[in-house]
Amino acid sequence: MMNLTRFSRFGTGQCTKPIFLFSLVALSISLIFTAFLLTGSSTPSLRKFYLIELSYDTDTKTPSPVIGNLTSLISSDHGNKTFSTIRVGYRSLCIDHGGDWECARDAKALNLTAKEVGGDPLQLVAVGDIYRKRISFSAPIWASLIALAVAWIATGVSCMPVIPVHPMFKKVAAGSAVLATVTLLGGMVLQNVTS
């Protein structure tokens, strides 16, 4: 049974401190969006979370005559039957062929789909797969996701008014939140440099 005098002495002020509630909400949002970033382009419903997008642009209003000639050459050779867009995520690739999206972890399955819809004359599926495997680096994002989860748990535990919390939880929450932020920013800078 809970001792009410101990509860009243501890107070409910821990849970109502705005900084803890703001930290918990900010960490929750960061956890969700970091998870979306890592799992983006793995299913058609997550196709909007991607690293890069490569496409066959059939717009002939380009200022460069070289691009216009290349576009007309691809269009005349394949009759506009190529897929229009490929999106590359950390874990998989998605292609758009006529409004239908198909996602796969490797390029082999998407190459079969690309051949069915008219081919891939510029090998954009292969370029996207090379980018995903050799250039994109998701280890800092995974590390920041783990640090965000630790910070979220430590902040949640320190907000509980019923349990007397050791001050170490606040230090762990602050330290892991700072570590997650630095790691996430470092991963973003690394991703920007390699792109």
GICOR-V916719 format. One line per field, one symbol per residue. phi: phi as a letter, one per 40 degrees, with the letter a starting at -180 (. if undefined). psi: psi as a letter, one per 40 degrees, with the letter a starting at -180 (. if undefined). burial: + if it has 24 or more other C-alpha atoms within 12 Angstrom, else -. A space follows every 50 residues. Layout:
BEGIN
phi: ???
psi: ???
burial: ???
END
This chain:
BEGIN
phi: .cccccccccgbcdccccccccccccccccccccccccccgcbdcbccba cbbbaccccccccccccccccccccccbffccccabbbbcbabbbbbggc bbbacbccccccccccchhbccfccccccccccbbcbbdccccccccccc ccccccccccccccbcdcccccccccccccccccccccccccccc
psi: ihhdddddddiedddehdddddddddddddddddddddeiediddfeehi dihhihhehefidhdddddddddddddeffeiidihhhadeiihihgfeh hhiidiedddddddddeeigdefddddddddddddihedddddddddddd dddddddeehedhhhiedddddddddddddddddddddddddde.
burial: -------------++----+--++--++-++--+++++++++++-+++++ ++++++++------------+--++----++++++++++++++++++--- +++++++--++-++----+++--++++++-++---+++-+++++++++++ ++++++++++--------++-+++-++-+++-++--++--+----
END
